[in-house]
Amino acid sequence: MTENVEAQQEGFLSHLIELRDRLIRAIIAVVIVFVILFLYPGASVIYDFLAQPMLSALPQGTRMIATGVITPFMVPVKITMLASFVVALPYVLYQAWAFVAPGLYQHEKRLAIPLIISSSLLFLLGMAFCYFIVFKTVFSFIASFAPQSITPAPDIEAYLNFVLTMFLAFGITFEIPIAVILLVRTGVISVAKLREIRGYVIVGAFVIAAVVTPPDVISQILLAVPLWALYEVGILIATRVKPNPKESTGEDEEAALD
């Protein structure tokens, strides 16, 4: 009995050590990318690129403002950190997969690399859609309602918070097909059930869009419609996916124990 308890404790400690090592590797990767981006092209250049959709919607010659003492330094640094994490995202996801891989069956391991690649690409695609289409449309729409008697001068820190929220919302939204496919693949839900709850998903998409986007109709539609469309894409792909039986073969059980 004592030997079993000690073995369990050693196994738990070994998992904690491996988790620590995986986290350290992921953090080091992000830091390395951050240093590279900070040196070239530089934090200010990255922020100027991120601010371009807003600046293009403002009257010519208008600039953003910084109300904090260290804000002009900290905001570009935060943006560079975000860019570093996005660039290093595939490696970070790989470290997460490598940690859980020993407990997976063989058929589950085969899904890992395609899942990491597709998740990273879809998240980046969501951010690109937000930057090139949503920002341009929303900022132009908002600027058109500004009275002629005022000159808009957005604060760079408020702009950063807005950008992070929108990037996260659209990045997660574009992961919907992956979530749908995984739910069908693992047998949690059937394609027929996904089609049956389509109406609830559409309503939920507009509710989520109303919560995470600015209080204007344009940005809400630009989030809700892609969310619904990507849900339909997920269903379309999931029709070709065969659910795995919950019972595993002896070979899979051995793979999970190794």
C-alpha positions as CSV (number, residue, x, y, z in Angstrom):
1,M,0.0,0.0,0.0
2,T,2.8,2.4,1.0
3,E,4.7,1.6,-2.2
4,N,1.6,2.4,-4.3
5,V,1.2,5.8,-2.6
6,E,4.9,6.6,-3.1
7,A,4.7,5.6,-6.7
8,Q,1.7,7.8,-7.2
9,Q,3.4,10.7,-5.6
10,E,6.5,10.2,-7.7
11,G,4.4,10.1,-10.8
12,F,2.5,13.3,-9.8
13,L,5.8,15.1,-9.2
14,S,7.3,13.9,-12.5
15,H,4.2,15.4,-14.3
16,L,4.6,18.7,-12.4
17,I,8.3,18.8,-13.4
18,E,7.5,18.1,-17.1
19,L,4.7,20.7,-17.0
20,R,7.3,23.2,-15.6
21,D,9.8,22.3,-18.3
22,R,7.2,22.7,-21.1
23,L,6.0,26.1,-19.7
24,I,9.6,27.3,-19.5
25,R,10.3,26.2,-23.1
26,A,7.2,28.0,-24.3
27,I,8.1,31.2,-22.4
28,I,11.6,31.1,-23.7
29,A,10.3,30.8,-27.3
30,V,8.1,33.8,-26.8
31,V,10.9,35.8,-25.2
32,I,13.3,35.0,-28.1
33,V,10.7,36.2,-30.7
34,F,10.0,39.3,-28.6
35,V,13.7,40.2,-28.5
36,I,14.0,39.8,-32.3
37,L,10.9,41.9,-33.0
38,F,11.9,44.5,-30.4
39,L,15.2,44.9,-32.2
40,Y,13.8,44.7,-35.7
41,P,11.5,46.1,-36.9
42,G,11.0,47.7,-33.5
43,A,8.1,48.2,-31.1
44,S,7.2,51.6,-32.4
45,V,7.0,50.3,-36.0
46,I,4.8,47.4,-34.9
47,Y,2.4,49.8,-33.1
48,D,2.3,52.2,-36.0
49,F,1.2,49.2,-38.2
50,L,-1.4,48.2,-35.7
51,A,-2.7,51.8,-35.4
52,Q,-3.0,52.3,-39.2
53,P,-6.7,51.3,-39.5
54,M,-7.6,53.9,-36.9
55,L,-5.4,56.6,-38.2
56,S,-6.7,56.2,-41.7
57,A,-10.3,56.8,-40.5
58,L,-9.4,60.0,-38.6
59,P,-9.1,63.4,-40.2
60,Q,-5.8,63.8,-42.0
61,G,-3.0,65.0,-39.7
62,T,-4.8,63.7,-36.6
63,R,-2.7,61.6,-34.2
64,M,-3.5,59.5,-31.1
65,I,-2.6,60.7,-27.6
66,A,-0.9,59.2,-24.6
67,T,-2.2,60.4,-21.2
68,G,0.1,58.3,-19.1
69,V,3.8,59.1,-18.3
70,I,5.2,55.8,-19.5
71,T,2.3,54.9,-21.8
72,P,4.3,55.8,-25.0
73,F,6.8,53.2,-24.1
74,M,4.7,50.5,-22.4
75,V,1.9,50.3,-25.1
76,P,4.3,49.5,-28.0
77,V,6.1,47.0,-25.8
78,K,2.7,45.3,-25.0
79,I,1.9,45.2,-28.7
80,T,5.2,43.6,-29.4
81,M,4.6,41.0,-26.7
82,L,1.3,40.1,-28.3
83,A,2.9,39.8,-31.7
84,S,5.6,37.6,-30.2
85,F,3.0,35.3,-28.7
86,V,1.2,35.0,-32.0
87,V,4.4,34.2,-33.9
88,A,5.4,31.6,-31.3
89,L,1.9,30.2,-31.0
90,P,2.5,26.9,-33.0
91,Y,5.5,26.1,-30.8
92,V,3.5,26.9,-27.6
93,L,0.6,24.6,-28.8
94,Y,3.2,21.9,-29.6
95,Q,4.5,22.1,-26.0
96,A,0.9,21.7,-24.7
97,W,0.4,18.7,-27.0
98,A,3.7,17.1,-26.0
99,F,2.7,17.3,-22.3
100,V,-0.7,15.5,-22.8
101,A,0.5,13.2,-25.6
102,P,1.6,10.3,-23.3
103,G,-1.9,9.9,-22.1
104,L,-3.5,9.8,-25.5
105,Y,-4.4,6.9,-27.6
106,Q,-2.7,6.3,-30.9
107,H,-5.6,7.6,-33.1
108,E,-5.7,10.7,-30.9
109,K,-2.0,11.4,-31.4
110,R,-2.4,11.3,-35.2
111,L,-4.7,14.3,-34.9
112,A,-2.2,16.4,-33.0
113,I,-0.1,17.9,-35.8
114,P,-3.0,18.7,-38.1
115,L,-4.9,20.2,-35.1
116,I,-1.9,22.4,-34.1
117,I,-1.4,23.7,-37.7
118,S,-5.1,24.3,-38.4
119,S,-5.7,26.0,-35.0
120,S,-2.8,28.4,-35.5
121,L,-3.7,29.2,-39.1
122,L,-7.4,29.8,-38.2
123,F,-6.5,32.0,-35.2
124,L,-4.2,34.1,-37.5
125,L,-6.9,34.2,-40.1
126,G,-9.3,35.6,-37.6
127,M,-6.9,38.3,-36.5
128,A,-6.2,39.2,-40.2
129,F,-9.9,39.4,-40.9
130,C,-10.4,41.7,-37.9
131,Y,-7.4,43.9,-38.9
132,F,-8.0,44.3,-42.6
133,I,-11.8,44.2,-42.8
134,V,-13.5,44.8,-39.4
135,F,-11.2,47.6,-38.2
136,K,-11.4,49.5,-41.5
137,T,-15.2,49.2,-41.6
138,V,-15.9,49.9,-38.0
139,F,-13.6,52.9,-37.6
140,S,-14.9,54.5,-40.8
141,F,-18.4,54.0,-39.6
142,I,-17.7,55.5,-36.2
143,A,-15.8,58.4,-37.7
144,S,-18.7,59.3,-40.0
145,F,-20.8,60.0,-37.0
146,A,-18.3,62.3,-35.3
147,P,-19.6,65.9,-35.1
148,Q,-17.7,68.5,-37.2
149,S,-17.1,70.5,-34.0
150,I,-14.8,67.9,-32.4
151,T,-11.5,66.4,-33.4
152,P,-11.3,62.7,-32.3
153,A,-8.0,61.9,-30.6
154,P,-8.1,58.3,-29.3
155,D,-5.9,57.3,-26.4
156,I,-3.3,54.7,-27.4
157,E,-3.9,52.6,-24.2
158,A,-7.6,52.5,-24.8
159,Y,-7.0,51.6,-28.4
160,L,-4.7,48.7,-27.2
161,N,-7.4,47.3,-25.0
162,F,-9.9,47.5,-27.8
163,V,-7.6,45.8,-30.3
164,L,-6.7,43.0,-27.9
165,T,-10.4,42.3,-27.2
166,M,-11.3,42.3,-30.9
167,F,-8.3,40.1,-31.9
168,L,-9.2,37.6,-29.2
169,A,-12.9,37.6,-30.1
170,F,-12.2,37.0,-33.8
171,G,-9.3,34.6,-33.2
172,I,-11.5,32.4,-31.0
173,T,-14.4,32.7,-33.5
174,F,-12.4,31.3,-36.3
175,E,-11.6,28.2,-34.2
176,I,-15.3,27.2,-34.4
177,P,-14.8,24.7,-37.2
178,I,-12.1,22.9,-35.2
179,A,-14.4,22.8,-32.1
180,V,-17.2,21.4,-34.2
181,I,-15.1,18.7,-35.8
182,L,-13.6,17.6,-32.5
183,L,-17.0,17.3,-30.9
184,V,-18.2,15.1,-33.8
185,R,-14.9,13.1,-33.9
186,T,-15.0,12.3,-30.2
187,G,-18.6,11.3,-30.3
188,V,-19.8,14.1,-27.9
189,I,-22.4,15.3,-30.4
190,S,-23.7,14.2,-33.8
191,V,-23.9,16.2,-37.0
192,A,-27.7,15.8,-36.9
193,K,-27.8,17.4,-33.4
194,L,-25.6,20.2,-34.6
195,R,-28.0,20.9,-37.4
196,E,-30.9,20.7,-35.0
197,I,-29.5,23.4,-32.7
198,R,-28.6,25.7,-35.6
199,G,-31.2,28.3,-34.5
200,Y,-29.8,28.5,-31.0
201,V,-26.3,29.0,-32.4
202,I,-27.4,31.9,-34.6
203,V,-29.0,33.6,-31.6
204,G,-26.0,32.9,-29.4
205,A,-23.7,34.3,-32.1
206,F,-25.5,37.7,-32.1
207,V,-25.6,37.7,-28.3
208,I,-21.9,37.0,-28.0
209,A,-21.2,39.7,-30.7
210,A,-23.2,42.2,-28.8
211,V,-21.2,41.5,-25.6
212,V,-17.6,41.5,-27.0
213,T,-17.8,44.2,-29.7
214,P,-18.4,47.9,-29.5
215,P,-22.1,49.1,-29.3
216,D,-22.6,49.5,-33.1
217,V,-24.5,47.3,-35.4
218,I,-21.7,47.0,-38.0
219,S,-19.1,45.3,-35.7
220,Q,-21.7,43.1,-34.2
221,I,-22.8,41.8,-37.6
222,L,-19.1,41.4,-38.7
223,L,-18.5,39.0,-35.8
224,A,-21.9,37.2,-35.6
225,V,-22.1,36.4,-39.3
226,P,-18.6,34.8,-39.6
227,L,-19.3,32.9,-36.4
228,W,-22.5,31.4,-37.9
229,A,-20.8,30.8,-41.2
230,L,-17.8,29.0,-39.6
231,Y,-20.2,26.9,-37.6
232,E,-21.8,25.8,-40.9
233,V,-18.3,25.1,-42.4
234,G,-17.6,23.0,-39.4
235,I,-20.8,21.0,-39.9
236,L,-20.0,20.5,-43.6
237,I,-16.5,19.1,-42.8
238,A,-17.8,17.1,-39.9
239,T,-20.2,15.2,-42.2
240,R,-17.1,13.5,-43.6
241,V,-15.6,12.7,-40.2
242,K,-16.4,9.3,-38.6
243,P,-16.8,9.4,-34.8
244,N,-14.3,7.2,-33.0
245,P,-15.8,4.5,-30.9
246,K,-15.4,5.0,-27.2
247,E,-14.2,1.5,-26.8
248,S,-10.4,1.3,-27.5
249,T,-8.4,-1.6,-28.8
250,G,-5.7,-3.3,-26.8
251,E,-3.1,-1.6,-29.0
252,D,-4.5,1.8,-28.1
253,E,-4.6,1.0,-24.4
254,E,-1.0,0.0,-24.5
255,A,-0.1,3.2,-26.3
256,A,-1.9,5.2,-23.6
257,L,-0.1,3.4,-20.8
258,D,3.4,3.8,-22.4
